[in-house]
């Protein structure tokens, strides 16, 4: 970093911390102090942006590091390696998102925290500044990332506990934590996290619900159970994965090409609402976990995919209130979407704040509920493996 004026980072870090307060995402003075005192540049020596990269000393690098932006730091091949396409497999998260999650964590002095997804180590550094490094345990699937994070943390003067392992299994060995925070998205709460959460503990984790999903903020309500409301703040994280060579989890592989005879029909559901109503997109995901939606006015079509099932709906109506639909695959995916959209309207178009989660430490015993845990309306959460 010989081209870096190291005397400027403190002012930049302080400005970033002030920005988080100004925008309303950071209220806790202790977290403000952590952001202001933690040298993010030590954790992001190189930023990857497609085929380009920006390294220490390059023009604009320091500005990017101390911006309120997510920064890709590692990529891996996506799908067929012969195609040469790579996607991000690790990043330094957007500071706004980090601030929201850290505040939702509700830490107190002396709390022991487990972080799932070490990444660059920057979040572990913030936790270490707030709680003391000996109270911070951080785990990542990728040993290479753990080694790099160790170097970054050491350079910044922090020495939390680090380990390489499957985040789904929690921290190796018999440990209990007051708080667990995940920096990867999950489709359900791994049972090991519930087992390792101390009485009165809390889990904060992004829900893998398509594009920008909400946060799960769950408190331990019994020895084998966590429960709480869904926080609607939109976050976008890479999914928790079981294979270090791929940024996709097993159920996040690109869908196979749809097969079978296409079915042509019409729908009364305006496809544009799927793109601009996040509360509807979440409701659809509850009915069809793994659903992916894509499209734009420029393309003139909305595409829905779930595994090998696919539906395409024209954005231009055939007649007023009617849109053309083309479906293919082993079942009619758009029929499921129509059913969910009808239920969404019948229930008063519920947004995320009306939803909550109760999760037991057993597969198949985790549910999203509407308004109340004893509600007549609930949907099962899938299990991330």
C-alpha positions as CSV (number, residue, x, y, z in Angstrom):
1,X,0.0,0.0,0.0
2,X,2.9,2.3,-0.7
3,X,0.7,4.6,-2.8
4,X,-1.9,4.9,0.0
5,X,-1.9,7.9,2.2
6,X,-2.7,6.0,5.4
7,X,-3.4,9.2,7.2
8,X,-6.7,9.7,5.4
9,X,-8.5,6.5,6.3
10,X,-9.6,7.6,9.8
11,X,-11.4,10.6,8.3
12,X,-13.0,8.4,5.6
13,X,-14.1,5.8,8.2
14,X,-15.6,8.5,10.4
15,X,-17.4,10.0,7.4
16,X,-18.8,6.6,6.6
17,X,-20.0,6.1,10.1
18,X,-21.6,9.5,10.1
19,X,-23.4,8.7,6.8
20,X,-24.9,5.6,8.4
21,X,-26.3,7.8,11.2
22,X,-27.5,10.5,8.9
23,X,-29.4,8.0,6.7
24,X,-31.1,6.6,9.8
25,X,-29.8,3.0,9.8
26,X,-27.4,3.5,12.7
27,X,-28.5,4.8,16.1
28,X,-26.3,2.9,18.5
29,X,-23.3,5.1,19.4
30,X,-21.2,2.1,20.2
31,X,-21.7,0.8,16.6
32,X,-20.9,4.2,15.3
33,X,-17.6,4.1,17.1
34,X,-16.9,0.7,15.7
35,X,-17.4,1.8,12.1
36,X,-15.4,4.9,12.7
37,X,-12.5,3.0,14.2
38,X,-12.3,0.0,11.9
39,X,-10.0,0.3,8.8
40,X,-12.1,-1.3,6.1
41,X,-9.3,-0.9,3.6
42,X,-7.3,-3.6,5.4
43,X,-10.1,-6.0,4.6
44,X,-10.6,-5.1,1.0
45,X,-7.1,-4.9,-0.6
46,X,-8.7,-5.7,-4.0
47,X,-12.1,-5.1,-5.4
48,X,-13.4,-7.2,-8.3
49,X,-15.9,-5.8,-10.8
50,X,-16.4,-8.2,-13.7
51,X,-13.2,-8.5,-15.7
52,X,-11.7,-5.5,-14.0
53,X,-10.2,-5.1,-10.5
54,X,-9.2,-2.2,-8.3
55,X,-6.3,-2.7,-5.9
56,X,-4.6,-0.8,-3.1
57,X,-3.1,2.4,-4.5
58,X,-5.2,2.5,-7.7
59,X,-7.1,5.7,-8.3
60,X,-10.5,5.5,-6.8
61,X,-9.8,2.4,-4.7
62,X,-9.9,4.2,-1.3
63,X,-13.0,6.1,-2.3
64,X,-14.7,2.8,-3.2
65,X,-13.6,1.1,0.0
66,X,-15.1,3.8,2.2
67,X,-18.3,4.1,0.2
68,X,-21.6,2.6,1.3
69,X,-21.4,-0.1,-1.3
70,X,-21.0,-3.9,-1.3
71,X,-17.6,-4.8,-2.8
72,X,-16.9,-8.1,-4.5
73,X,-13.7,-9.7,-3.3
74,X,-13.7,-13.2,-4.7
75,X,-15.3,-14.9,-7.7
76,X,-15.7,-18.5,-8.9
77,X,-16.8,-20.1,-12.1
78,X,-20.6,-20.2,-12.6
79,X,-22.1,-23.3,-14.2
80,X,-20.1,-24.7,-17.1
81,X,-16.5,-23.7,-16.5
82,X,-15.9,-23.8,-20.3
83,X,-18.2,-20.8,-20.7
84,X,-15.7,-18.7,-18.7
85,X,-18.5,-16.9,-16.7
86,X,-17.7,-16.1,-13.1
87,X,-19.9,-14.7,-10.3
88,X,-19.1,-13.3,-6.9
89,X,-18.5,-15.9,-4.2
90,X,-17.5,-13.5,-1.4
91,X,-17.8,-9.8,-0.8
92,X,-17.6,-7.0,1.8
93,X,-21.3,-6.3,2.5
94,X,-22.9,-2.9,2.0
95,X,-22.2,-1.0,5.3
96,X,-25.9,0.1,5.5
97,X,-26.9,-3.6,5.6
98,X,-24.2,-4.5,8.1
99,X,-25.3,-1.6,10.4
100,X,-29.0,-2.7,10.3
101,X,-28.1,-6.3,11.0
102,X,-25.7,-5.4,13.8
103,X,-28.3,-3.2,15.5
104,X,-31.0,-5.8,15.1
105,X,-28.6,-8.2,16.9
106,X,-29.1,-6.3,20.1
107,X,-25.7,-7.2,21.7
108,X,-24.8,-6.4,25.3
109,X,-21.4,-6.3,26.9
110,X,-20.0,-9.7,27.5
111,X,-22.2,-11.4,24.9
112,X,-20.6,-14.2,22.9
113,X,-21.4,-14.0,19.2
114,X,-21.1,-16.5,16.4
115,X,-20.8,-15.2,12.8
116,X,-21.7,-17.5,10.0
117,X,-19.8,-16.3,6.9
118,X,-16.4,-14.7,7.7
119,X,-15.8,-13.3,4.3
120,X,-13.2,-10.6,4.4
121,X,-13.3,-10.4,8.2
122,X,-14.6,-6.8,8.3
123,X,-17.8,-7.7,10.1
124,X,-15.8,-9.8,12.7
125,X,-13.6,-6.7,13.2
126,X,-16.7,-4.6,14.0
127,X,-17.9,-7.2,16.4
128,X,-14.5,-7.5,18.0
129,X,-14.3,-3.7,18.5
130,X,-17.7,-3.7,20.2
131,X,-17.5,-6.9,22.3
132,X,-13.8,-7.8,22.5
133,X,-12.2,-10.3,20.1
134,X,-12.4,-13.1,22.6
135,X,-16.2,-13.0,22.5
136,X,-16.3,-13.3,18.7
137,X,-16.4,-16.6,16.8
138,X,-16.5,-16.5,13.0
139,X,-16.9,-19.4,10.6
140,X,-16.6,-19.8,6.9
141,X,-16.9,-22.7,4.5
142,X,-13.8,-21.6,2.5
143,X,-10.5,-22.2,4.2
144,X,-8.9,-19.7,1.8
145,X,-11.2,-16.9,3.0
146,X,-10.5,-17.9,6.6
147,X,-6.8,-17.5,6.1
148,X,-7.2,-14.2,4.3
149,X,-9.5,-12.9,7.0
150,X,-7.0,-13.9,9.7
151,X,-4.4,-11.8,7.9
152,X,-6.7,-8.9,7.6
153,X,-7.8,-9.1,11.3
154,X,-4.3,-9.4,12.5
155,X,-3.3,-6.4,10.5
156,X,-6.1,-4.4,12.1
157,X,-5.2,-5.6,15.6
158,X,-8.0,-8.1,16.2
159,X,-7.8,-11.8,17.1
160,X,-11.3,-13.4,17.2
161,X,-11.8,-17.1,17.0
162,X,-11.8,-18.3,13.4
163,X,-12.6,-21.7,11.9
164,X,-13.3,-23.3,8.5
165,X,-16.3,-25.4,8.3
166,X,-19.9,-25.9,7.1
167,X,-22.0,-23.1,8.5
168,X,-25.1,-25.4,8.5
169,X,-23.4,-27.3,11.3
170,X,-22.6,-24.3,13.4
171,X,-19.4,-23.9,15.4
172,X,-17.4,-27.1,15.8
173,X,-17.6,-28.5,19.3
174,X,-19.8,-27.8,22.3
175,X,-20.4,-24.1,22.4
176,X,-23.3,-21.8,23.3
177,X,-23.7,-18.3,21.9
178,X,-25.8,-15.3,23.0
179,X,-26.1,-14.1,19.5
180,X,-25.8,-15.7,16.0
181,X,-25.5,-13.6,12.9
182,X,-25.4,-14.9,9.4
183,X,-23.9,-13.1,6.4
184,X,-25.2,-15.6,4.0
185,X,-28.9,-16.2,3.1
186,X,-30.7,-19.2,4.3
187,X,-34.0,-20.8,3.3
188,X,-34.5,-22.1,6.9
189,X,-32.7,-22.0,10.3
190,X,-30.2,-24.8,10.6
191,X,-31.0,-26.9,13.7
192,X,-27.4,-26.6,14.9
193,X,-27.9,-22.9,15.3
194,X,-30.9,-23.4,17.6
195,X,-29.0,-25.9,19.6
196,X,-26.0,-23.6,20.0
197,X,-28.1,-20.5,20.9
198,X,-28.1,-19.7,24.6
199,X,-31.3,-19.1,26.6
200,X,-32.6,-15.7,25.7
201,X,-30.4,-15.6,22.6
202,X,-31.1,-14.2,19.2
203,X,-30.5,-15.1,15.6
204,X,-30.3,-12.5,12.8
205,X,-30.1,-14.0,9.3
206,X,-31.1,-13.0,5.8
207,X,-34.0,-15.1,4.3
208,X,-33.1,-16.5,0.9
209,X,-36.4,-15.5,-0.7
210,X,-35.5,-14.7,-4.3
211,X,-34.0,-11.3,-5.0
212,X,-33.7,-8.9,-2.0
213,X,-35.2,-10.9,0.8
214,X,-36.1,-9.7,4.3
215,X,-34.3,-10.4,7.6
216,X,-35.2,-13.0,10.2
217,X,-34.9,-11.7,13.7
218,X,-35.6,-14.7,15.9
219,X,-35.4,-15.1,19.7
220,X,-35.0,-18.3,21.6
221,X,-38.4,-19.1,23.1
222,X,-37.7,-22.7,24.2
223,X,-34.7,-25.0,24.3
224,X,-35.5,-26.3,20.8
225,X,-37.2,-23.3,19.3
226,X,-36.7,-19.8,18.0
227,X,-39.5,-17.4,17.0
228,X,-39.9,-13.8,15.9
229,X,-41.1,-11.4,13.3
230,X,-39.7,-11.0,9.8
231,X,-38.0,-7.6,9.4
232,X,-38.9,-6.1,6.0
233,X,-35.6,-4.4,5.5
234,X,-34.4,-5.7,2.1
235,X,-31.1,-7.4,2.0
236,X,-29.3,-9.3,-0.8
237,X,-26.8,-11.9,0.3
238,X,-25.1,-14.9,-1.4
239,X,-26.8,-18.1,-0.4
240,X,-25.3,-20.4,2.2
241,X,-23.5,-23.2,0.3
242,X,-22.2,-26.6,1.0
243,X,-19.7,-26.7,-1.8
244,X,-16.7,-24.3,-1.6
245,X,-16.1,-24.6,-5.3
246,X,-19.4,-23.0,-6.3
247,X,-21.2,-19.8,-5.1
248,X,-24.5,-21.7,-5.7
249,X,-26.0,-23.9,-3.0
250,X,-27.2,-27.2,-4.2
251,X,-30.7,-25.9,-4.7
252,X,-29.5,-22.7,-6.4
253,X,-28.0,-24.3,-9.5
254,X,-29.2,-22.7,-12.7
255,X,-32.4,-24.4,-13.7
256,X,-32.4,-27.1,-16.4
257,X,-34.0,-26.2,-19.7
258,X,-37.8,-26.7,-19.5
259,X,-39.1,-29.7,-21.4
260,X,-42.4,-31.0,-22.6
261,X,-45.1,-29.5,-24.7
262,X,-45.7,-25.8,-23.9
263,X,-49.1,-24.8,-22.6
264,X,-50.5,-21.5,-23.9
265,X,-53.2,-19.6,-22.0
266,X,-54.1,-16.3,-20.4
267,X,-54.0,-14.7,-16.9
268,X,-55.8,-12.0,-15.1
269,X,-52.7,-11.4,-12.9
270,X,-50.8,-8.3,-14.1
271,X,-47.2,-9.6,-14.5
272,X,-45.8,-6.1,-13.8
273,X,-46.9,-6.4,-10.1
274,X,-44.5,-9.3,-9.7
275,X,-41.6,-7.0,-10.4
276,X,-42.6,-3.9,-8.4
277,X,-44.3,-5.3,-5.3
278,X,-41.7,-6.9,-3.0
279,X,-44.4,-8.0,-0.5
280,X,-46.1,-9.9,-3.3
281,X,-42.8,-11.5,-4.4
282,X,-42.2,-12.7,-0.8
283,X,-45.7,-14.1,-0.6
284,X,-45.2,-15.9,-3.9
285,X,-41.9,-17.4,-2.6
286,X,-43.8,-18.8,0.4
287,X,-46.0,-20.7,-2.0
288,X,-43.2,-21.7,-4.4
289,X,-39.8,-21.7,-2.6
290,X,-37.0,-21.3,-5.0
291,X,-39.1,-19.2,-7.4
292,X,-37.1,-16.8,-9.6
293,X,-38.6,-13.8,-11.3
294,X,-36.9,-11.8,-14.0
295,X,-38.0,-9.3,-16.6
296,X,-38.4,-5.7,-17.5
297,X,-40.4,-3.3,-19.7
298,X,-37.5,-3.3,-22.1
299,X,-37.7,-7.0,-22.6
300,X,-41.5,-7.0,-22.7
301,X,-41.9,-10.2,-20.7
302,X,-41.8,-11.5,-17.2
303,X,-40.1,-14.9,-16.7
304,X,-40.8,-17.1,-13.7
305,X,-38.6,-20.2,-13.1
306,X,-38.6,-22.9,-10.5
307,X,-36.4,-25.8,-11.2
308,X,-37.4,-27.1,-14.6
309,X,-40.7,-25.3,-14.6
310,X,-40.9,-22.1,-16.5
311,X,-43.6,-19.5,-17.3
312,X,-43.4,-16.4,-19.6
313,X,-46.0,-13.7,-19.4
314,X,-46.1,-10.7,-21.8
315,X,-46.2,-7.3,-20.2
316,X,-48.4,-5.9,-22.9
317,X,-52.0,-7.1,-22.3
318,X,-54.0,-8.9,-25.0
319,X,-57.1,-7.1,-23.9
320,X,-57.8,-5.0,-20.8
321,X,-57.0,-7.1,-17.8
322,X,-55.7,-10.2,-19.7
323,X,-52.2,-11.2,-20.5
324,X,-50.7,-14.1,-22.6
325,X,-48.9,-16.9,-20.7
326,X,-46.6,-19.6,-22.0
327,X,-45.8,-22.4,-19.6
328,X,-43.5,-25.4,-19.9
329,X,-41.9,-28.0,-17.7
330,X,-43.3,-30.8,-15.5
331,X,-46.1,-28.6,-14.0
332,X,-47.8,-25.3,-14.7
333,X,-45.9,-22.8,-12.6
334,X,-48.0,-19.9,-13.4
335,X,-51.1,-21.6,-12.0
336,X,-49.3,-21.7,-8.6
337,X,-48.4,-18.0,-9.0
338,X,-52.1,-17.2,-9.8
339,X,-53.3,-19.1,-6.7
340,X,-50.8,-17.3,-4.5
341,X,-51.7,-13.9,-5.9
342,X,-55.4,-14.6,-5.3
343,X,-54.7,-15.6,-1.7
344,X,-52.5,-12.5,-1.3
345,X,-55.4,-10.2,-2.3
346,X,-57.9,-12.1,-0.2
347,X,-55.7,-11.7,2.9
348,X,-55.4,-8.0,2.5
349,X,-52.1,-7.8,0.6
350,X,-50.0,-8.6,3.7
351,X,-46.5,-7.0,3.8
352,X,-43.6,-8.6,5.6
353,X,-44.3,-6.9,9.0
354,X,-47.4,-9.2,9.3
355,X,-45.2,-12.3,8.9
356,X,-43.2,-14.2,11.5
357,X,-41.3,-17.4,11.8
358,X,-41.3,-20.2,14.3
359,X,-38.5,-22.7,13.9
360,X,-37.8,-25.9,15.8
361,X,-34.5,-27.7,15.6
362,X,-36.0,-30.5,13.5
363,X,-36.3,-30.6,9.7
364,X,-39.8,-29.9,8.5
365,X,-40.8,-28.1,11.7
366,X,-40.2,-24.5,10.7
367,X,-43.0,-22.3,9.5
368,X,-43.8,-18.8,8.4
369,X,-47.0,-17.5,9.9
370,X,-49.4,-14.6,9.3
371,X,-50.0,-12.2,12.2
372,X,-49.7,-14.8,15.0
373,X,-47.9,-18.1,15.6
374,X,-51.3,-19.7,16.1
375,X,-52.6,-18.3,12.8
376,X,-54.7,-20.4,10.5
377,X,-52.3,-19.3,7.7
378,X,-48.8,-20.7,7.7
379,X,-46.2,-22.0,5.2
380,X,-43.3,-24.4,5.7
381,X,-39.8,-23.1,5.4
382,X,-37.4,-25.2,3.3
383,X,-34.2,-26.6,4.7
384,X,-30.8,-25.3,3.6
385,X,-28.2,-28.0,3.3
